[in-house]
Amino acid sequence: MKRTAVLALLAATSLTVAIPATAQTTDTQPMPQASVQQQPLTLERIFGSPSLSGPMPRGLKLAPDGSMVTLLKNREDEKERYDLWAIDLDTGESRMLVDSEKVGSGAALSEAEKMQRERARIGSLKGIVSYEWSSDARSILVPLDGDLYLAGRDGEVRRLTDTPEGELNPTLSPGGGYLSFVRDGRLMVQPIDVSTANAITPEEPTDVEWGVAEFVAQEEMDRDTGQWWAPGDGRIAVARVNNRPVGVVTRAAIGADGTEVYDQRYPAAGTPNAIVDLYVMNPDGSDRVKVDMGANSDIYLARVNWAPDGKTLYVQRQNRPQTEIDLLKVDPATGASEVLFSEEQPRFTNLSSNFRALKDGSLLWSSERTGYNHLYRWKAGKWTQLTSGDWVVGSVIGLDEDKGLVWFSGNRETPLENHVYRTRLDGKGEVERLTEEGWWNGANMDGKARAMLVTRSSPTQPPQTYLADADGKRSFWISENKLDASHPYAPYLASHVVPEFGTLKAEDGSTLYYKMMSPKREPGKKYPVFVQHYNGPGAGRQVKRDWVSPLQEYLVDRGWIVFSIDGRGSPDRGKAFEDQLYKKMGTVEVEDQLTGARWLKEQPFVDPERVSIYGWSYGGYMTLKLLEAAPGFYAAGVSGAPVTDWTLYDTHYTERYMGMPSEGDNYERAGALANAEKISDPLLLIHGMADDNVVFQNATQLAAKLQGSDTPFEMMFYPGQTHSVGGPKISPHVWHTILNFLDRRGVGPKEEGAAQ
């Protein structure tokens, strides 16, 4: 295969650090056995440091000039703290660029930044959680402890801000001339070689902000910014977010002990959203024009992208019912817009980030118009379909217009695996798979699609990352994470269980995939089952051919069979599979979980009287709906951070699947409150009291309903904890609570005592 210019730099190191292409592990091979003394897994060790899954790098990026790979690497003695590291691709040298403890001030984050981290599901992380390369590859923007720093390739660090206020959403302009960020609701811009930033947006009343993404954009729409620089740095598009129409919820402050409270603007289903406008202006704030997004302000600003020449701004506008996405072509000089085309679905449209504006004026787009998400190219009003079939395209990861190629993720072979593929932009080529079967893969590429960073795992191999050329050929391990005697998981390998995968049929004939892990089964012995479920739309897949959490291995060690099934409504299976939840939450997915449980109870190695269920978030909601739908069927249920009343959850997610609360009684039917008194099996309710996603009121309303009907249950609430309750001490407490609850109820492994 022909090598790219980037990978030519690896020649000097290939003799010493490159791994032969034949030295690969798949989940069909036996587990490696490390020659170290074996130990029993404990909850404290599972949530302690170093991570039992080995190094867990985040934020892997290729430098714009292709000379090095940068990554965020967690510490062995504190797995939640990340530092910035670099691997020189010419020498193979790995070194820390920015030490988060030495450079950082240790200052507390603002509540706004804590909320943003919660939206990104990184609220528990410390140190450096994000960074950005400059376009000339000479420096890196590093946010840390509420301030901003500029790190050089040599590790020298210059502090850019030093204020008591936090700097949100920092970014470097593509031309490298400016730094921009949000402070006190205003967009600040400073030339990169100047130490003072100026506000380029006006001072506004409380709850009106510039340059940020509103709550639902961060939480549900995969849009975490409200500012977009044009190529060449001549203009910048900025969102103005008016949160004043949005209702207020009061909750404990994130990380507080429960004595501090915080008023949060939270757009509950059926209530007003933030009013979001879009403006385009010069870097100093002059020549500001408002983008015409139509007369109706009750819409979602979904995506904003610039054309490569900076002469056109493309805006994706989604209507409130989420049945239509319009692509607007905007003149950045005047704000005038026109609709190029629209994407419509009779039930709901799913947003993606696969849009690309090409140099020849054509556009790359993804659509579910055939029932499965696939790639299309639009040019001068004509469509060319690039991929097809009964499988799903995930994310575009690379584009080479000169060679006419696009790289993307997808699941053509099986929903159990995720792979990297490549095809032609003219629609004439075959789709090529570039990653190995038997793995769950994720990848990203440099801006010119010269090389890719692939992170993969399998049931027998924890996550590992390698550098590959554009053809997918591995050339360099970034993190081999080999399961040898030095690996943190080595003392526990002997008891490692590889999951079994299989299929069942739903009532409508749909194929449902399941995963089961079991202790070594003794003839005639019946085992208790711990069912872990989610089954919500858009996220939360449980059944994948990837590395299994050591927590599930711990449960198997204690004597549990661990089981999961992805029912109808789960993502990555096509529109019809997901659409079955439309205005019917709490119906078909409940049926499918019961189908899985009934099958379990028929197995000769399962104790049908000891099948317990556990879920978090939508999974917590599912626990409640299952206990209500089939009283006496389950041995016990654990419900973590559940939505109990869908009128308390946010607009964009809830209305997408449920419509408006005013459209009928589907909200009451879908909720978990109306039939709560039907729960007769043991129930444990868990919730973080600072949860700003599924607000704590969901738990208190359920508790009040159960108490009012004299329905027994247990509960554990965590002050200062958010939707992701956890930490080195909190996580063991959560799981000790869960397992002790199950042991007290007599539904766990009979020969085992309380949680160890």
C-alpha positions in Angstrom: 0.0 0.0 0.0 1.1 3.5 -0.7 2.1 5.5 2.4 1.2 9.1 3.1 3.7 11.8 3.9 2.7 11.7 7.6 3.4 8.0 7.9 6.8 8.4 6.2 7.9 10.0 9.4 7.4 6.7 11.2 10.2 4.9 9.3 12.9 5.8 11.8 10.9 4.2 14.6 9.3 1.2 13.0 12.1 -1.2 13.8 11.8 -0.5 17.5 8.2 0.4 18.3 6.0 -0.7 15.5 4.0 -3.9 16.1 3.8 -6.4 13.2 0.4 -6.5 11.5 0.1 -10.2 12.4 0.4 -9.6 16.1 -3.3 -9.1 16.8 -5.8 -10.3 19.3 -9.4 -11.0 18.5 -12.2 -12.0 20.8 -12.2 -15.5 19.3 -8.8 -16.2 20.8 -8.3 -17.3 24.4 -7.6 -14.8 27.1 -3.9 -14.2 27.8 -2.8 -15.6 31.1 -0.4 -13.4 33.1 2.1 -15.1 35.3 1.2 -13.2 38.5 -0.5 -14.2 41.7 -4.3 -14.0 41.1 -6.4 -11.9 43.4 -10.2 -11.4 44.0 -11.8 -8.3 42.5 -13.1 -5.8 45.0 -15.3 -2.7 44.5 -12.6 -0.5 46.0 -10.0 -1.8 43.5 -12.5 -1.5 40.6 -13.0 2.2 41.2 -9.4 2.8 42.5 -6.2 3.8 40.6 -4.7 2.8 38.2 -7.6 1.9 36.0 -8.1 -1.9 35.7 -8.7 -1.4 32.0 -5.2 0.1 31.6 -4.3 3.5 30.2 -7.4 5.4 29.1 -6.2 8.3 26.8 -8.7 10.9 25.7 -8.7 13.6 23.1 -6.2 12.0 20.7 -5.3 14.4 17.9 -2.8 14.5 15.1 -0.9 17.8 14.9 -1.9 19.9 11.9 1.6 19.3 10.4 1.5 15.6 11.1 4.6 15.6 13.2 3.1 14.4 16.5 0.1 12.9 18.3 -1.2 14.6 21.3 -3.5 13.1 23.9 -4.8 13.5 27.4 -3.4 10.8 29.7 -4.6 9.9 33.1 -2.3 9.3 36.0 -1.7 5.9 37.5 -2.2 7.2 41.0 -5.2 9.3 40.2 -7.1 8.0 37.2 -9.5 10.9 37.2 -6.7 13.5 36.6 -5.5 14.1 33.0 -2.3 15.8 31.7 -1.4 16.7 28.2 1.1 14.4 26.5 2.7 14.3 23.1 4.3 11.5 21.0 6.8 12.6 18.5 6.3 10.6 15.3 9.8 11.1 14.1 11.6 9.8 17.2 8.9 7.8 19.0 9.5 9.9 22.2 6.6 10.2 24.5 6.6 13.1 26.9 4.3 15.2 29.1 3.7 18.6 27.6 1.6 20.2 30.4 1.4 18.9 34.0 -2.0 19.9 35.2 -0.9 20.1 38.8 2.2 22.2 38.2 0.5 24.6 35.8 -3.0 24.7 37.2 -4.0 27.0 40.0 -6.3 24.5 41.7 -9.1 27.1 41.6 -12.7 25.9 41.8 -14.7 25.8 38.6 -17.7 28.0 38.1 -21.1 26.4 38.3 -21.5 27.2 34.6 -18.4 25.2 33.7 -19.4 22.4 35.9 -22.7 22.2 34.1 -20.9 22.2 30.7 -18.7 19.3 31.9 -21.8 17.4 33.0 -23.3 17.9 29.6 -20.1 16.4 28.1 -20.2 13.5 30.7 -16.8 14.5 32.0 -17.9 16.0 35.3 -15.8 13.6 37.4 -12.6 14.4 35.6 -9.8 16.7 36.8 -6.9 18.5 35.3 -6.9 19.1 31.6 -10.1 17.8 29.9 -9.8 19.5 26.5 -7.3 21.3 24.3 -7.0 22.8 20.8 -4.1 22.9 18.3 -3.3 26.2 16.5 -3.5 26.0 12.8 0.2 26.5 12.3 1.0 23.6 14.7 3.2 25.8 16.9 1.1 26.0 20.0 -1.9 24.4 21.9 -4.7 26.2 23.7 -5.2 24.6 27.1 -8.1 25.4 29.4 -7.3 24.6 33.1 -9.0 25.4 36.4 -11.1 28.2 34.9 -8.3 30.0 33.0 -6.5 29.7 29.7 -3.0 28.8 28.8 -1.0 28.5 25.5 1.5 25.6 25.4 4.4 25.5 23.0 5.7 22.3 21.4 8.6 22.4 23.8 6.3 22.4 26.8 6.7 26.1 27.7 3.4 27.5 28.9 2.1 31.0 28.7 -0.9 32.1 30.8 -3.5 33.9 28.7 -6.1 34.8 31.4 -6.0 35.3 35.1 -9.4 36.3 36.4 -11.8 35.2 39.1 -14.4 34.7 36.4 -14.4 31.5 34.3 -13.6 31.5 30.5 -16.1 29.3 28.7 -15.9 27.7 25.2 -12.4 29.0 24.4 -11.3 28.5 20.8 -8.6 29.6 18.4 -9.6 31.2 15.1 -8.7 29.0 12.1 -6.2 31.5 10.8 -4.5 31.6 14.2 -4.9 35.3 14.7 -7.4 35.3 17.6 -8.5 33.7 20.8 -12.2 33.9 21.7 -14.1 32.8 24.8 -17.2 33.6 26.8 -17.0 35.6 30.1 -20.0 36.8 32.0 -22.3 36.1 29.1 -20.3 38.2 26.6 -18.0 37.0 23.8 -14.5 38.1 24.3 -11.9 38.2 21.6 -8.2 39.0 21.8 -5.4 38.8 19.2 -3.2 35.8 20.1 -0.1 37.9 20.8 -2.0 40.3 23.1 -2.8 39.8 26.8 -6.1 41.7 26.9 -9.4 40.6 25.6 -12.3 42.8 24.5 -16.0 42.1 24.6 -17.4 42.2 21.0 -21.0 41.6 22.0 -23.2 44.0 24.0 -23.8 43.8 27.8 -27.2 42.2 28.3 -29.7 41.6 31.1 -29.3 38.5 33.3 -29.9 35.2 31.5 -29.0 36.6 28.1 -25.7 35.2 26.8 -23.6 35.3 23.7 -21.4 32.6 22.3 -22.7 29.7 24.3 -24.9 26.7 23.5 -28.2 26.6 25.4 -28.9 23.7 27.7 -30.7 21.4 25.2 -28.1 22.0 22.6 -25.4 20.7 24.9 -27.4 17.9 26.5 -29.4 16.6 23.5 -28.2 18.1 20.2 -24.5 17.4 20.3 -23.7 21.2 19.9 -21.5 22.5 22.6 -20.6 25.9 21.3 -22.2 29.2 20.2 -19.4 30.7 18.1 -18.0 29.8 14.7 -15.0 31.5 13.1 -14.9 31.8 9.3 -11.9 30.6 7.4 -9.4 33.4 7.2 -10.6 35.0 10.5 -12.5 37.7 8.7 -15.9 37.1 10.3 -17.4 35.1 13.2 -20.9 33.8 13.7 -22.2 34.1 17.2 -25.3 32.8 18.9 -27.3 35.0 21.2 -29.2 32.9 23.8 -32.1 34.5 25.6 -32.9 32.1 28.5 -35.4 34.4 30.2 -38.5 32.6 28.9 -37.2 29.3 30.3 -38.5 28.0 33.6 -36.4 27.7 36.7 -35.6 24.7 38.8 -33.8 24.8 42.1 -31.2 22.2 43.0 -28.2 21.6 45.1 -25.0 23.1 43.7 -22.8 20.6 41.9 -20.3 19.1 44.4 -21.9 20.9 47.3 -22.9 19.2 50.6 -26.5 20.1 50.1 -26.5 23.4 51.9 -25.9 25.4 48.7 -28.6 25.8 46.2 -28.6 26.9 42.6 -31.4 28.2 40.3 -31.1 26.7 36.9 -33.0 27.5 33.7 -34.4 24.2 32.6 -36.7 23.9 29.6 -39.2 21.1 30.6 -41.3 19.4 27.9 -44.1 21.6 26.6 -42.6 24.8 28.1 -40.8 27.7 26.4 -37.3 27.1 25.1 -34.5 29.7 25.0 -34.8 32.1 22.1 -31.7 31.6 20.0 -30.6 34.1 17.4 -27.6 34.1 15.2 -25.4 37.0 14.2 -22.3 37.5 12.0 -19.7 40.2 12.9 -16.1 41.2 12.4 -13.5 40.1 15.0 -13.9 43.5 16.8 -17.7 43.2 16.9 -18.3 45.7 14.1 -20.5 45.2 11.1 -22.9 43.0 13.0 -25.8 41.5 11.0 -28.6 39.2 12.1 -29.1 35.9 10.3 -32.6 35.5 8.9 -33.7 32.1 10.3 -37.3 32.7 9.5 -40.3 34.4 11.2 -40.8 31.6 13.7 -38.5 31.9 16.7 -39.6 28.6 18.3 -37.0 26.6 16.4 -33.7 24.9 17.2 -30.4 26.2 15.9 -29.0 22.8 15.2 -25.7 23.2 13.2 -23.6 26.1 11.9 -20.8 25.6 9.3 -18.8 27.8 7.0 -18.0 27.1 3.3 -14.2 26.6 2.7 -13.9 30.1 1.1 -15.8 31.8 3.9 -18.3 33.4 1.6 -21.2 31.3 2.7 -22.6 30.3 6.0 -24.7 27.1 6.2 -27.2 26.8 9.0 -29.3 23.8 10.0 -32.7 24.8 11.4 -34.9 22.2 13.1 -38.5 22.8 13.8 -40.0 22.4 17.3 -41.8 19.1 16.5 -38.4 17.9 15.1 -40.0 16.5 12.0 -38.0 18.8 9.6 -34.4 20.0 9.2 -33.9 22.9 6.8 -30.5 23.7 5.4 -30.1 27.5 5.1 -27.6 29.1 2.8 -26.7 32.5 4.4 -24.9 35.5 3.0 -22.6 36.5 5.9 -22.4 40.1 4.7 -26.2 40.7 5.0 -27.6 37.8 6.9 -30.0 37.0 4.1 -30.9 33.3 3.8 -32.5 30.8 1.5 -33.5 27.2 2.0 -31.4 24.9 -0.1 -33.2 21.7 0.9 -35.1 20.1 3.7 -34.9 16.7 5.5 -38.3 15.5 6.6 -39.6 12.5 8.6 -43.2 11.7 9.6 -42.2 11.1 13.2 -38.9 12.7 14.1 -35.6 13.6 12.5 -32.3 12.7 14.0 -29.5 15.2 13.9 -26.0 14.3 12.8 -22.7 16.1 12.5 -21.8 14.6 9.1 -22.4 17.8 7.1 -19.4 19.0 5.1 -19.2 21.9 2.6 -16.8 20.9 -0.2 -14.5 23.2 -2.2 -16.4 22.7 -5.4 -19.7 23.9 -3.9 -21.2 20.5 -3.3 -22.3 19.3 0.1 -21.9 16.0 2.0 -25.0 15.1 3.9 -26.4 12.1 5.8 -30.0 11.1 5.7 -32.4 8.4 7.1 -34.7 8.7 4.1 -34.3 5.0 3.2 -34.9 4.0 6.8 -31.2 3.7 7.6 -28.7 6.6 8.0 -26.5 6.9 4.8 -24.3 9.4 3.1 -25.3 11.5 0.1 -23.7 14.2 -1.9 -25.7 17.2 -3.0 -24.6 19.3 -6.0 -26.6 21.9 -7.9 -29.8 20.4 -6.7 -29.0 16.8 -7.6 -28.4 13.9 -5.1 -25.9 11.1 -5.3 -26.2 8.3 -2.8 -22.8 7.2 -1.5 -23.7 4.3 0.8 -26.8 2.0 1.0 -28.1 -1.1 2.7 -29.8 -2.3 5.9 -27.1 -0.9 8.2 -26.2 2.4 9.7 -23.6 5.0 8.9 -22.3 6.6 12.1 -19.9 9.6 11.9 -17.8 11.0 9.1 -14.2 11.0 10.3 -12.2 12.1 7.2 -12.5 13.7 3.8 -10.0 14.0 0.9 -11.6 16.0 -1.8 -8.6 15.8 -4.1 -8.7 12.0 -4.1 -12.5 12.0 -3.9 -12.7 9.9 -0.8 -14.7 9.9 2.5 -14.0 7.9 5.7 -16.8 7.1 8.2 -17.8 4.7 10.9 -20.7 2.2 10.6 -22.0 -1.3 11.4 -22.4 -3.0 8.0 -21.3 -6.4 9.2 -23.2 -6.6 12.5 -24.8 -4.2 15.0 -22.4 -5.8 17.6 -19.4 -4.1 16.0 -18.4 -0.6 14.9 -15.9 -0.2 12.0 -14.2 2.3 9.9 -15.1 2.4 6.2 -14.1 4.4 3.1 -15.9 5.1 -0.1 -15.8 7.5 -3.1 -17.5 10.9 -3.2 -18.8 10.3 -6.7 -20.8 7.3 -5.6 -19.1 4.9 -8.0 -16.9 3.0 -5.7 -17.5 0.1 -3.3 -17.6 0.6 0.5 -14.3 -0.7 2.0 -14.0 -1.8 5.5 -10.6 -0.7 7.0 -10.7 -2.2 10.5 -10.6 -5.8 11.7 -13.7 -8.0 12.4 -14.3 -8.9 16.1 -13.7 -5.3 17.5 -15.6 -2.2 18.4 -13.7 0.6 16.7 -13.7 4.4 16.9 -11.4 6.7 14.9 -10.5 10.2 13.9 -8.3 11.7 11.2 -6.2 14.8 10.6 -7.8 17.6 8.6 -6.3 16.3 5.3 -7.2 12.7 5.9 -3.6 11.5 5.7 -3.7 9.3 8.7 -6.1 8.0 11.3 -6.1 7.3 15.0 -8.0 4.1 15.8 -9.2 3.2 19.3 -10.6 -0.3 19.6 -11.5 -3.0 22.2 -12.9 -6.5 22.3 -14.2 -8.8 25.0 -10.7 -10.1 25.5 -8.7 -6.8 25.0 -9.2 -3.6 26.8 -9.0 -0.3 24.8 -5.9 0.2 22.7 -5.0 2.9 20.2 -2.9 2.9 17.1 -1.9 5.2 14.3 -2.8 3.9 10.8 -2.4 5.2 7.3 -5.3 6.3 5.2 -5.8 2.7 4.1 -6.3 1.6 7.7 -2.9 -0.2 7.9 -1.5 0.0 11.4 2.0 1.5 11.7 2.4 2.7 15.3 1.0 1.9 18.7 -0.1 4.9 20.7 -1.3 2.7 23.5 -1.0 -1.1 22.9 -2.3 -1.7 26.5 -1.1 -5.3 26.3 -2.6 -7.7 28.8 0.8 -8.9 30.1 2.1 -9.4 33.7 2.5 -5.7 34.2 -1.0 -4.8 33.3 -3.3 -3.6 36.2 -5.8 -6.3 35.3 -3.3 -9.1 35.3 -4.0 -10.3 38.9 -7.7 -10.8 37.9 -7.3 -12.5 34.4 -7.8 -16.0 35.6 -11.5 -15.3 36.4 -12.2 -13.1 33.4 -15.4 -14.2 31.6 -15.9 -13.6 27.9 -19.6 -12.8 27.1 -21.9 -15.0 25.1 -23.9 -13.2 22.4 -27.2 -14.4 20.9 -30.5 -13.3 19.5 -34.2 -13.5 20.4 -37.3 -12.5 18.6 -39.5 -9.6 19.6 -43.3 -9.9 19.4 -43.3 -8.2 16.0 -40.5 -10.5 14.7 -37.7 -8.0 15.2 -34.3 -9.5 16.0 -33.0 -8.6 19.5 -29.4 -9.0 20.5 -28.4 -10.1 23.9 -25.2 -10.5 25.9 -24.7 -12.9 28.8 -21.8 -13.5 31.2 -21.9 -16.5 33.5 -19.8 -18.1 36.2 -18.5 -21.5 35.3 -21.7 -23.4 35.5 -22.0 -26.5 37.6 -24.4 -29.3 36.5 -27.8 -29.0 38.2 -27.0 -25.6 39.9 -29.3 -22.6 39.3 -27.8 -19.1 39.4 -29.3 -15.7 40.1 -29.3 -13.1 37.3 -28.4 -9.5 37.4 -30.1 -7.8 34.4 -28.5 -4.5 33.3 -30.7 -2.5 30.9 -31.1 0.9 29.3 -33.1 0.5 26.1 -33.7 4.2 25.5 -33.6 5.8 22.1 -30.5 7.6 20.8 -27.9 6.2 23.2 -27.1 3.6 25.9 -26.4 0.4 23.8 -25.6 -2.5 26.2 -24.9 -5.3 23.8 -21.6 -4.6 21.9 -18.5 -6.6 21.2 -16.2 -4.5 23.2 -14.3 -4.6 26.5 -16.6 -5.4 29.5 -16.5 -3.3 32.6 -14.6 -5.0 35.4 -17.7 -4.2 37.5 -19.6 -6.8 35.5 -16.7 -9.3 36.0 -16.9 -8.7 39.7 -20.6 -9.6 39.7 -19.9 -12.8 37.8 -17.1 -13.6 40.4 -19.7 -13.2 43.2 -21.9 -15.8 41.4 -24.3 -13.7 39.3 -25.2 -14.3 35.7 -25.1 -10.8 34.1 -27.5 -10.3 31.2 -28.4 -7.4 28.8 -30.7 -7.2 25.8 -31.2 -4.2 23.5 -34.9 -4.0 22.7 -36.8 -2.0 20.2 -36.1 1.8 20.3 -32.4 1.3 20.8 -30.1 3.2 18.3 -28.0 1.9 15.4 -30.7 -0.5 14.1 -32.5 1.8 11.6 -35.4 4.2 11.8 -38.2 1.7 12.0 -36.6 -0.1 14.9 -36.3 3.2 16.8 -39.6 4.7 15.7 -41.6 2.1 17.6 -41.1 4.2 20.7 -42.7 7.3 19.2 -45.4 8.4 21.6 -45.2 4.9 23.2 -42.4 5.1 25.7 -42.8 2.4 28.3 -44.4 -0.1 25.9 -42.5 -2.1 23.3 -39.1 -1.7 25.1 -40.8 -3.0 28.3 -42.1 -6.0 26.3 -38.7 -6.7 24.9 -37.0 -6.7 28.3 -39.7 -9.0 29.5 -39.0 -11.3 26.5 -35.4 -11.5 27.5 -36.3 -12.2 31.2 -38.8 -14.9 30.2 -36.2 -16.6 28.1 -33.8 -16.5 31.0 -36.2 -18.1 33.4 -36.6 -21.0 30.9 -32.9 -21.8 31.0 -32.0 -24.8 33.2 -29.1 -23.0 34.8 -31.2 -19.9 35.9 -33.0 -19.6 39.2 -36.3 -18.1 38.0 -37.0 -16.7 41.5 -33.8 -14.7 41.6 -33.8 -12.5 38.5 -33.1 -8.9 39.5 -32.9 -5.7 37.3 -30.8 -2.6 37.4 -30.7 0.5 35.3 -29.7 4.2 35.4 -31.3 7.2 33.8 -33.6 5.8 31.1 -32.6 2.4 32.5 -33.8 3.6 35.9 -37.1 4.6 34.3 -37.2 1.1 32.7 -36.8 -0.6 36.1 -39.9 1.2 37.4 -41.9 0.5 34.3 -41.0 -3.2 34.4 -41.9 -3.6 38.1 -45.2 -1.9 37.3 -45.9 -4.0 34.2 -45.2 -7.3 35.8 -45.7 -7.3 39.6 -44.1 -10.4 41.2 -42.1 -11.3 38.1 -38.7 -9.9 39.3 -36.9 -10.6 42.5 -35.9 -7.0 43.0 -35.2 -3.8 41.0 -32.7 -1.0 41.3 -33.6 2.3 39.8 -30.9 5.0 39.4 -31.7 8.6 38.5 -35.0 7.7 36.8 -37.3 10.0 34.8 -40.6 9.4 36.6 -42.6 12.2 35.0 -41.8 13.1 31.4 -43.1 16.6 31.8 -40.1 17.2 34.0 -37.6 16.2 31.3 -36.2 18.6 28.7 -37.9 19.7 25.5 -35.6 18.5 22.7 -35.4 14.9 23.9 -38.9 14.4 25.3 -40.9 16.1 22.5 -38.9 14.3 19.8 -40.2 11.0 21.0 -43.4 12.0 22.8 -44.8 15.0 21.0 -46.2 17.8 23.2 -47.9 17.1 26.6 -51.0 18.9 25.3 -51.5 16.3 22.5 -53.1 13.6 24.6 -52.6 11.4 27.6 -49.4 9.7 26.3 -47.2 11.5 28.9 -49.3 10.2 31.7 -49.3 6.7 30.3 -45.5 6.8 29.7 -44.7 8.2 33.1 -43.9 6.0 36.1 -46.1 7.7 38.7 -49.6 6.8 37.8 -49.1 3.0 38.4 -46.4 3.3 41.1 -48.6 1.6 43.6 -48.6 -1.6 41.5 -44.9 -2.1 42.4 -44.8 -5.1 44.8 -41.2 -6.3 44.3 -38.4 -4.9 46.4 -37.2 -1.5 45.0 -34.1 0.5 45.7 -34.3 4.2 44.4 -31.0 6.1 44.0 -30.5 9.7 42.9 -28.0 12.5 43.0 -29.4 15.6 44.7 -27.5 18.0 42.3 -28.7 16.3 39.2 -29.2 19.0 36.6 -30.3 16.6 33.8 -32.9 14.3 35.4 -33.8 16.8 38.1 -34.1 15.5 41.7 -37.9 16.2 41.7 -38.3 13.0 39.7 -37.2 11.0 42.7 -39.0 13.0 45.3 -42.3 12.8 43.4 -42.0 9.0 43.1 -41.0 8.7 46.8 -44.1 10.7 47.8 -46.4 8.6 45.6 -45.0 5.3 47.0 -45.2 6.6 50.6 -48.8 7.9 49.9 -49.9 4.5 48.8 -48.0 2.6 51.6 -45.8 0.9 49.0 -42.6 -0.2 50.6 -39.2 0.7 49.0 -35.7 1.8 49.9 -33.8 4.8 48.8 -30.3 6.4 48.8 -29.8 10.0 47.8 -26.4 11.6 47.3 -25.9 15.3 48.2 -23.8 17.2 45.7 -23.8 14.4 43.2 -25.1 14.9 39.6 -26.6 12.6 37.1 -23.4 10.6 37.1 -23.1 9.7 40.7 -19.6 8.4 41.3 -16.0 8.9 42.4 -13.3 6.8 44.1 -15.3 6.6 47.3 -18.8 7.3 46.1 -18.9 4.6 43.5 -18.0 1.8 46.0 -20.7 3.2 48.3 -23.3 3.0 45.5 -22.5 -0.6 44.7 -22.1 -1.7 48.3 -25.6 -0.2 48.8 -27.0 -2.0 45.7 -25.5 -5.4 46.5 -26.3 -5.3 50.2 -29.9 -4.4 49.3 -30.0 -7.5 47.0 -28.4 -9.7 49.7 -30.8 -8.6 52.4 -33.7 -9.5 50.1 -32.2 -13.0 49.6 -32.0 -12.7 45.8 -28.2 -12.8 45.3 -25.8 -15.7 45.2 -26.9 -17.8 48.1 -23.5 -18.9 49.3 -22.2 -15.3 49.2 -22.4 -12.9 52.1 -22.7 -9.1 52.0 -20.7 -7.2 49.3 -17.0 -7.5 49.8 
